[in-house]
């Protein structure tokens, strides 16, 4: 039976280079999660969890703030188009 796919559909592969010590850290975290029978034991899940923890703890940015950045990207006028502000006249 094939393994269940656990990556989100929008996930893309990226290259990350780790030293042997950093690889050992990643393996240790994975092994500890497996021993606790946690679900998120894959390398990409451990790295993603670490990135979120770093962003929240050290950068002070929450997941909601990141989601808001993705949802509010208004299109700006380009080329010869010009935005004319609305006036108070009816």
Buried (B, 14 or more C-beta within 10 A) or exposed (E): EEEEEEEEEEEEEEEEEEEEEEEEBBEEBBEEBEEEEEEEBBBBBBBBEEEBEEBBEEEEBEEEEEEEEEEEEEEEEEEEEEEEEEEEEE
